[in-house]
């Protein structure tokens, strides 16, 4: 794992924001998950609430040791979605 692909901010008032990950291996680099925008194509363990809001409380992808690698593997999909949204205006 590269130095730039892992950051742990144990002093954060919300740390850990998910309790299904070992705090010693908790990656805070993606505090806001770039995969959220992919909706049901993100690959994470999410669900939609009764008000149709995507809840990622049970997902550990961005905070896991291999999360950086997974998110980078989805970057083209994120980029393509951004391009599509930009061109639709």
N, C-alpha and C positions, 0 to 999 in steps of 0.2 A: 504494500500500500504506500502511495506517495505521501509526502508531507502535506501537500495541498488538498488531499482527498479526505482528510479527517480533521475535525475540530470538535472538541468537547467543552462546553461552557457550563460547568457545574455550578457557577454562581448565579446563573439565570434564575429568576423567580419562578419560572415554569418548569425547571429541570427536575426530573425528566417529564416531558409532556406526554409520553407513552409509557405505560408501566409493564409492557411485555418485552422489554429489552434490558439486558444487563447494563446498569449505569456505567460500568467501567469500559464498555464498548459502544457507548451511545454517541452517535455522530450527529452533531448539531449543525453541520455545514449547510444542510438544506432545511433550515428552520421552516421555511415555507416550501412545500414540495412542488417542483416544476412539473411533476406528472399530473397534478390536479386538473390542469387544463385539458388533458386527454380524456377526461370523463371515464366511461367504462372500458376504455382501451389502455388504461394506465398499467394494468397488471398487478395492482395492489389488492389488499384485502379490505375493501371498502363496502359501504352500503349506503343507500339513499334513505333519508329520514322520511317521516310522514309528510313533511313540507317540501319534499323533493330536493333537499340539500345533501350534497355528497359528504358523508362522514368518513373520515380516515382514521378514526380513533383506534381501530384494530390493525392498522397497517404499520409495518416496521421498515419498509423498504428504504426510505431516505435516511433513516437513523441507524441502519445496520452496517456492519463492516464492509459489505459488498454493495451497499446502496449507491455509492458514487459511480461505480462501474455500470450498474444497471441503468441509472439515470442517464449516463452518457450514451448508453446503447439506444436510448429512446430519443436522443436529441434531434435526429432528423425528423421524427414525427412531430415533435414540438415546433421545430422550425417551419415545417410544411404547413402546420395549422396556423401559425402566426402569419405566414405569407398569404395563405388563403383568406384569412380574416382581413388583412390589410388590403388585398385586391378586391374584396367585396364591397368596399365603401365607395 
